[in-house]
Amino acid sequence: MAHYKIYILSTLLIIFLFSQTFAQSNPYKAPLYWSVYEHHYVKEQAGVSDNYFPESEFLANINWIDTTLKPHGYTMVCMDGWGDNTQLTTNGYRKSHSQHWTHDFAWWSNYLRGRGMTLGMYGDPLWVHVSSTDTTMKIIGTNINVSSLLNTSENAWCAWAQIDRPGAEQYVKGYIKFYADMGIKYYRCDFLSWYETGYDRNVGTVGPARSRATYETALKWIKDACDSNGVFLSLVMPNLTNEAEFEKKYGNMIRINSDCGIGTWYRFSDFSRGIRYPAWSQYDNAMDGYTYWSYIAGRNNIILDGDFIRINTFASDAEKRSVISMHLLAGGPVTPTDQYSTIGTNAWVYQNDEMLALNADGFVGKPLANNPTVDSSQIWTGQMSNGDWIIGFFNRESKIMKRSIALSSLGITGNNIVRDLWQHADLGFMDTITANVAPHACLVFKISGGVGEGIKQSITFNTIPNKTYGTADFSLDASASSGLPVTYEVALGPASIIDNKVHLTGSSGLVTVIAKQEGNGIYSAAMPQAQSFTVTGGHQAKMYLAGTFTGWSPNITMTLIDDIWTAKAVSIAAGNHELKFANTNNWSGIDWGNASGLSGVATPATGGKPNITFTIATTGTYDIYFNDATLAYSIGSKISGVEQSIAGNYEYSLHQNYPNPFNPSTVIRYSLKNAGATRLDIYNTMGEQVMNVVDEYQNAGTHEASITPGKMASGVYFYTLSTGNYHATKKMLYIK
């Protein structure tokens, strides 16, 4: 492959200047590792108060990683934010994940090393877990009480060490060394925005703000300790103020998006898409974060971290390939948090050694534009250390998009061998790469100076007629010029492929199918082709609604009755309200709103507003209807126009408290199907009861209880409703 000499010299000069300007020389590449995150997150969302990882399950996952992921370079197992703050060393350092564990971190670190893996640690050495009255725990190497580092007048969620106190530096640096001495060489330092500014845009004030000088000093201490102990430092929840001024100076890796959470394409690409906030997290989704912050990343520079991957939550193979490709082309880590019990048949996505070779090489690519709102930001390019080029075509949209790049624009002359790294096959010699990319899909190419190729082939994929739900499985009209058989996959939409035929899965919507032919020893692979068609007459698999009258949580499950999604006896107070329908209960799929009045036609409004706005004249319970085929909705009357009376039948339900987070008080609303003895209790995260709210016989109907916390400390609490055979628990957040 020929390159212009001037281009190479200018590129090297830019890389040199870039490394001098934006970061210290980074000795690390992005890690490949597994995290415990999914296990804890799922349990937390289910309201489990004693949220720990049983050692038997921990070991089962380690066994799975050893056989499934370790052969492909995933050699670390990392802890995350849930854990035990009561088992401390004499210096005040956390030494175990749970009181239920037989073994501590040191034991597990040694065990993993014996199996060719390492333990990664989560925490923040500025966060003190010692009681303010403790006089037994001493700062390492001194006779100073660890508790002396606390400022008891600070109203903060985290008890932060005051770095101007005697012994603070020894305490912070000693924390890093404590783990390093166990053999832990990876440290995720979390809650940095909470320490720096005491504010979270999703929660509010969580503590006092500190000066930039104080924040920098703290980061420097942590970085110095990591460097002197050979520990990789990952900075999590940073504000990235002044274009990551301090984080790129003191971190080896920085988080650039909100937490993985529910996973799914929505969280990865569509969550607050294109919106940049002034502080943590400046971008909510990984695609936006990687795109914008790409300008500060580079080989031997700061590493961008797009957070964990729950590949089992993505809807199609196309989405799964896009997720892995984005992390790798941006030079980020690949961090599965799927478990042996949730991964299903998806391990292959993490095992593509041709893609993982980018990580081994220390590759860091760049988008053609780092503005995530422009189309060219979805084409990424970069160069391997051996001179080969990598090009990635992404499609974040819900329709087929054309992507094209002339190799000459990268300084590459003549025809060059183009290899498809997901088909594991060469496509032949090219000087320009053009492809129609399916929605949520990607194509990743390697450009090298090969000397031979198979016979080129192409796919002709004819238009697919629109279909009505109920149509029998049908064949597609695509053929390869080689005569070799064509295979198909659904990239997006309510369909699947069974025996290489399309099977409609029961919903209306746009379906996009990819046709592929991967070649053989004679023919090169064909460039994949895509076609879309519309399915009408079907229904969504599930439907939910939520609105201001539920505090937007919980999401009410609707029932399909006579082809109309119905929610019976929804409690709505008199006044102005908003609501929205969605086909997922976590709002990660399609949702409908953008209308006004007690009846009308909704339109897709994925990702937030506009909602349906309406006014209720009289407080009561109302039936709500939605036709997902015509998108007609109605509140209080059938869509056919037959008036419905206010319902008097109830189901058991426990609603999310409102407001949440709250201070000074909050209201919990719940409904009883039958009269009976009823208890409403509040528990802390240790499972200890802190308040009994209701303990009496109550009639059927909707009830409300007002909560005033009194002496409760700031933090997370759980409230539980128990009546008859019905039990329900939800989480709430109190901020003093």
N, C-alpha and C positions, 0 to 999 in steps of 0.2 A: 504494500500500500504506500503510495507516494504522498508526501506532505510538502507544503511550501516551507523552506527553511526559515523565512522571515516569520511565518505564522508560529512555528515552533519556538523561536527565540522570544517572540512577543508574549506567547502564552506562558513560557517559563518565567519571564520577567513579571508578568501579572501575578502568577502564583507566588513568587517570592515576595512581592510587595504586599500581597494580600495577607500572607502569613505573618509579616512584620506588623501589619496594621491592626489585625483583628484578634489575634489570640497568641498565647504562648505556644511554643512548639509542643504539640500533643503527641506523646509517645504511644498512645493507644489507638486502636480501631474500635468501631462499634461492636459491642458484645452480642453473642447469640446466647440467650438463656431463657429458662422457664421461671415463671413467677406464680406464687400462691394466690394472686389477686382474685381470680374468678371464684375460687372456693369461698373466700370471705365475703366478696361482694354479693353473691347470690344468697348466702345465709343472712347477710345484713338486710337485704331487700325483703326477705321473708320474715323479718322481725325477730330473728334469733338473738337473744340478749347475750348469751355466753358464746360468743363467736370465736371459736378457736379451731385450729386444724389438728384433728386427732393424729397421733404419731403413726397409727396403722395406715391411715389414708395418705399421710405424707410419704411413708415408705412405699406404698403402692404406686404413687406417682413417680417416685424416684426410680423404681424398677422399670416403669414404662418409658421414662426419659432415657434410661440407660440403653434400652434396646431399640428405641424408635428415633430419638433425636440426637443422642450423643454421637452416633456414627457420622452425623452430618455437621458436627461442629458445635452443638449446643452442650456446653460443658459446665454450666453454672445453674444452680437452683437458688432463687432469691426470695427472701422474706419480704413482707409488705406491712402496711400500717397497723394491722390488727395484732394485738399481742398483750402480754402481761407486763404491767409497770410496777408490780409489787416485789418481784424477785430481783433484788439488786445486790451488787457487790458492796464491799465496805467502802468503795469509792463512789457509789451511787450509780453504777452502770447496769443497764438491763442485760441479764444473762440467759434468759429463757423465753420461749414464745408463750408458754402457758403453764399454769399451776397443775394442769392435768398431764403434762409431759413428764416422763421419767427422765429424759435426757435433756441437757441444756444445749445452747448454741455451740459451745466448744466441742461437745461430743459429736454433734451432727456434722460440724465442719470437718472433723477428723474422719468420720465415717465416709463422707462424700469424697474426700481426698483418696481414700482407699479404693474408691470405685472410679477414679479418674475424673472426678468432678470437683467443683468448689462450691462453697456457700457464699451467697451475696447477702448483704445486710441492709436493712432499711432503718431510718431513724433521723434524728437531728441532735447533734451533740450540744446544741444550745438549750435543748429542752430538758429541764431538771425534773426528775420524778421523785425526789426526796421531799418529805414533809418539811414545812417551814419551821417546825419546832424540833426537828431531829438534831441530836448532838452526837450521834454515834458514827455517822458516815463522814469521812474526811476526804478532802481534795487530794488526789494522788500526789505523793511526795511531800505533803505538808501536814500540819496539824490544824488546818482551817476547816471548819464545818462546811460541807457542801451546801447546807441550808442557808449559809450566809450569802450565797450568790443570788438568792431570791429577793424580789421586791414585793412584799406582801400587799402593798397598796395598788399594784398593777391589776387592773380588771381584765385579765387576758385568759383566753381559753387554754393556752399553753403556758406553763410556768417557766418563763425564760430566764436564763442566766444573765445577770447584769455584767457586761464585759469590763466595766470600770472597777469591779470589785477585786480585791486581792485573791489570787489563785484562779481567776476565771480562765486565763489562758491555759494553765496546767490542766484544769478540768476538761476543757474542750479538746485539747490535743491528746490528753490521756484517754479520752473516749475512743478516738480513732485507733490509737495504739492498742487498746484493750481488744478490739476486734481483729486488728492486724496480727496480733500475737496468736490468735486462734487459727490463722491461715486464711482469714477473710480478706480478699483483695479488691472488693467491689462494694462501694458505699453509696446508697441513695439518700441524699440529704433533702428532706421534705419540708413543707410549710414555710418556705423562704419568704413568700409575700406576706404571710401573717407576721413573721418576725420583723420584716422591714417596715411595712406600713400599717400593720394591724387592721387590715381591711380585706374583705373578700366580696367581690361584686355579687356573688350568689347568696351570701349569708349576711353580709353587713360588717359591722365593726367587731373584731375578734381580739382586740388588744390595742396598746398604744403604738403610735408611729415612732420610728427611730430615725436618726439622722443618717444621711448617706455615708458619712464617715464611719459611723458605728457599724452599719451594715457591711461596709467594705472590710473593716477590721475583722469582723466575725468570719467573713468568707476567707480572708487571708489566713487566719489561724487554721481553719478547717483544711484549706488547700495545702498549707505548709505541712500539717500533720499527715495528710494523705501522701504527699510527695516523699516525705522522709520515711514512710513505711511501705511504699510501693503500692498504694491503694488508688484505684480508679475512682474518681469523684463525679457522681451524677447529681446535678442540681435540679430539684423538682419544685414545682409551683413558684417559679421566679416571676417577678413583675417584668423583668427584661427592660428596665428603665434606661432611657438614653441609648436605645438600640443595643441592649444587653451589654452595656459598658463594663460592668463588673463581672457579670456571669461568664462572658467569653474570656475574661482575664484569669479567672480563678477556677473555672470548672473544666472538666474534661468532656462533659456532655450536659446539655440543657434541654429540659422539657419545653416544647413549643405548642402544646395544645392541651385542652382539658382532658380529664380522665377518660379511660376507655369505657367505663360504665357498662351499659347494656350491650356494647359491641354494635354490630350491624352497620350497613352502609350509611345509614343516616348519621350515626355518630362519627364515622370515619370521614365522610365527605360532605354531608349536607347540614350538619348541626351549625346553625348561625353562619351559613356559608357566606363568605365574602365580607363579613363584618370584623373589623379590627377594633378591639377595646383598648383603653389606655393602660390597663394593668392586667395581672393574672386573671384568666389566661387571655393573652391578647388575641389569640384565635382559638375557637372552640374545637375545630376539627383538624385532624392530622394533615389532610391534603392542603388546607390553607396554610397551616403552620410550616410544613416542610417547604411549601412554595415561597412564601414571603421570606423566611429566615435563611433560605438557601444562599443568600449573598454573603453571609458571615461564615458559612461552612466551607470545608475544603480538605484535601488530603493533608494530614498532620495539623489541622486546625480544629476548632470546636466541632463537636459532634452533635447533631440534632437528634432529639429523642421524641418520637411520635407516640409513645406509651405502648401499653400492652395490646395483644391481639387475641381476640376470642373468635377464632376462625369458624367455630361451629355455629356462630350467630349470623353468618352471611348467607344470602339467599341463593347464590349460584356460583359455579366454578369460575365464571368470569369475574365476579366480585372478589373472590378469594385470591385469584392471581393478581388482581390489581392491588390488593392490600400488601401482599408480600413484595411486589415489584416496587411500589412507592417507597417503602421503607429502605429497600436495598439501593434503588437508584439515588435516593437522597443521602446515602451513606449512613443511615440510621441503624439502630439495633433491630433485630427480629426477636420479639419477646413473646412467645406463645404463653398464654395462661389457661388454655384449654386443659382439661384434666383427662386422665386415662378413661374416666367414665363419661366424658362429654365429647371427646374428640371425634367419635364415630369413625367414618371412613375418610376423614379429612387430613390425615397426617401427611399425605403426599404433597400438600401445598408447602409444608415446611421442609421438604426433602429434595427440592430441586437443586442439585449440586451445581448445575450450570449457572443458576442465579446466585447461589451462595458463594460462588467463586468471586463475585464482586466484593462481598464482604471480606473474604480472605485477602483480596488484593488491596483493601483500603480504599476502594473506589468511592468517589463522591461526585455525583452528577449535578447539573444545574438545569432549571427550566429555561426556555427561551425568553420568558419574562417572569419576574418574581412577583408580579401583581396577580393574585389568585382569581381576580374577576375577569381577566382577559383570556381569550381562547388559547393563545400561544403558550400560556403557562402550563398547558397540558402536554407539551412536548419537552422531553428531558434529554439531555445529551451529556456525555462525559467520556473520559479516556482512561483506559486501563494502563497500568504501569508498563506493559509490553507494547503499547502503542495502539492496540485495538480500541475502536470506539464502541460505545454503547448508546443506543437510541431507544427511548421509550415513548410510545404513543398511548396516552390515557384518554378516557372519555368519561367525564363525571356527569354527563347529561343523560336524559331519559330517552334520547333518540340517537340514531346512527349519525356519527360525525366523521367527516373526511379529515385525515391527517396526512401531511406530506412534508418531506424535507429533501432538498438537494444536497448530496454529500459534499459538493463543492463549497457550500456555505460553511462547512466545518474545516475547510482546507484540505479535503480529501479529493485527489484527482483520479480520473478514470473510473473504470468499473471495478467493483470490489465485491468479494463474497459477503452476502448478507445471510446471517443465521438467525433463526427464530428460537429464542432460548426457552420458550415454553413448549414448542413442538419438538424441540431437540433435533432440528433438521435444518439443513441449508436451504435457502430459497433461490440460490443462484447469484450470478453477477448482476449488480445494479449500480447506477450512478444517481438515481433518485428513488426514494422509498415513498410509496403512496398506498394508503389503505383506508377503507371504510370501517371504522371501529365501532363495534356494538356498544350499546349503553352499558356503563359500569364495567366495561372491559378494558383490556390493555394489550398491547403487543410490544415485546421487548426484543431488540435486534442487536446482534454483535457484528461489527464491520471489520473484516480482516482481509489481508492480502493473499487470499487463496490462489492456488494455481490450477484448480480444476473444479468441475461442477457436474452434477447430474443433469439430465435433460429437463429443461424448464417445463412447468405445467401451470395451468390456471384453472380456476373454478368458475363455471357459469351457473349463477343461482337466480332462477326465474322468480318473478313476483309471486307472492303467496296471497291468494284471495282472502278477504275478510271472512270470519267464521262466526257462527252462532253457537252459543254454549249448548252442548248436547250432541254436537257433531262427533261422529265416530273417529277414532284414531286415524290419521291420514299421513300419506307419504308426501315428501317434498320433492320439488323438481330442481335438482342441482346435479351437475355432472362435471367431472374433471377431464381436462383435455387429454390426460394420460390414459383414460379409461379405467383408472383405479377407483375403487369404491369411495364414496363421500360419506363422512360421518357428521352428525349434528349435535349441537348442544343448545339449550335455551339460555340466553344471556340474561334476560329479564322478562317478567310477565307471567301470567297465570297459565303456564303450560309446562310439560316435561317431555322428555324423550324416552319412549319405551320401544325397544326393538327397532330403533332408528326411525320411528314414526312419532308424530306429534300427538300428545295426549293433552286435552284441555282439562284444567284442574278445578274448574268450578266458579271462576270469577270473570267478570268483564274486565277489559283492559287491553293495553298494547303489549304484544308479544314480539320479542326479537330473537331470531334463531341464527346461530353461526354454523356455516358449512366449512368442513376442514378435510384436507387430504395431506397426510404427513409424508408422502413419498416412500421410496424404497431404494434399493441399491442402484437402480437405474435412473429414476426420476427424483429431482429435487422436490421438496415440499411445495405446496401451493400457498399463496397468500390467503388466509381465511377471508371468507365473504359473509356478509350479514344481510338479512331481509327481515322486515317487520310486517305484522298484520294485526288487525283489531278483532277482539272477541267481544260480542255483545250478548245480552240476555242471561248472563251468569251473575252470581252473587259473590261478594267477598266471603272469604272463609269465616271471618269473625267481624264483629262490629262493636265499637265502644263509643261512649260519649262522656264528656266532662265539661264543666263550665264554672263560672264564678260561683254558682250556687253550691258547688262541692269544694270550693277552694282549689279547683282544677285537679283535685285528687280526693278520693279514688276515682278511677275511671269506671263508669257504670257499664256493665256488660249488657248488650242488647240481644234480643231473641228474634229469630226469623219466623214471623207468623204471616201466613198467606202472602209470601214474597215481599213482606215489608219488615224491616228491622224495627223492633219495638222495645221500648223501655217503659215499664209500668210503674205508676205511683212514685214518680220522682218528686221529692220535696223541693219546692221553689218558693222563696219569700217574695212578697210584693216588691216591685221595683224594677230597675233596669239590669239586664243580665247579658252575658255572652256565653256561647257554647260552641263546641266543635265535635264532629264525628271523626272517627279514625278506625282503620282496620287493624291496628295494633294497640295493645294496652299500655305501651311505653312510648307511643307517638313517634316511632321510628319508621313507620311506613307511610301510606297515603292518608291524608286527612282532608276534611271538607269543611268549608266555612264560607266567608265572603258573601253574606246575605243579611237581610234585615227583615224583622217582623216575625209573627207567630207561624207563618207558613211562607214557603217560597222554594227556590231552587238553589242548592249549594253548589259551589265550584271547588276544585282542588286548591288547597292552600297549604301545601306541605311546608313544614319548617316554622310555623308560627302564625301570626295574624295575616290577613284579617279573619276574624271570627264571625259567627252569626250573632247579631245583636237583636234583642227583643225586650219587651216590657210585659211584666205580669201585674195585673190590677189587684188580685187578691191572693194572699198567701195560701198555699195548699199543696196538694200532690197532683201532678199532671202526667199524662201519658205522652211520650215523645216518639215520633215515627220518622223513619228515613228509608227512602227507596234508592238503593245504591246503583240501580240501572238508570232511572230517570233523574236521580239526584234531588228529587223533591223531598221536602221535609215538612213536618208539622208539629206544633207544640200544643197539646190540649185537645186536638181534634184529629180524626182519621184523615189521611191524605185524600180519601174520597170525599171529604167534606162533611161527614156525619159527626155532629158534635159529641164530645165525650164529657161526661160529668166528672167532677173531682173524685178521684178514686178513694176508697176507704179501706182497701186491703193493703197490708204491709208485708214486707219481707225483712228478715234479720239483716242488718247492715251496720257497719261501724265506719263513720266517715273520718277523713283527715281533719285534724284540728285546724282551726282558722282563727287568727293568722298563724302562720308557721314559716319561719321562726317567730317567736313571740316574746313580748315584754311590754307591759307587766302582766298581762293575762291572756288567756285563749279560751275558745269554746270548742267542746267536743260534741258532735251531734251523732245520734245513733237511733236505729229503728228496731222495734220488737214486733215480731209477727204475732206472738201470743203473750198474754199477761204472764208474769212469773217473777220469781226472785231474781234480782239483777245486781251484779257487782261491776264497778268500774274502778280499776286500780292503776297506779303509776309505779313503774319500776325503773331503777337505774341500770346502767350497762353491766353491772355485776349481778343482775337478777334480784336485787334487794328491793322490797317494797318501800317506797318513800311516801306514798299517800293513798288513802282510800277515798274515792270521790263519791261513789254511790254504793249503798248496801241496803236495798229495800225492795219491796214488792212493787212492780210497776205495771201499768196497763199497756196493752198493745198500742203501737203508734210511734211517732217520732218524739224523741226527747233530746234535751240539750243540757250540758253541764259546763259551768264556767269554772276555769282553773286559775287560781292565784298561787304562784309557786311558794311564796313565803320565804323560807330559808334554803330552798333548793339552790344548788350551785349551777352555774352556767354549764350547759352540755346537752348530750343526747339522752332522751328518756323514751320509755315504751309505755303505752297505755293499753290495757287489756279489758275487753268486755266479755263477761261470762253470764249467760242466762240459759237455763235448760241445757240442751246439748250444743248450744251455739257458743263458740269461743273465737275471738278475733283479736289481733294485736296490730298496732301501728306505731310508727316512730314519730317523735316530735323533738323540736330543738328550742331550748330556752337560752336566751342571751340576756345577761344582766346589763 
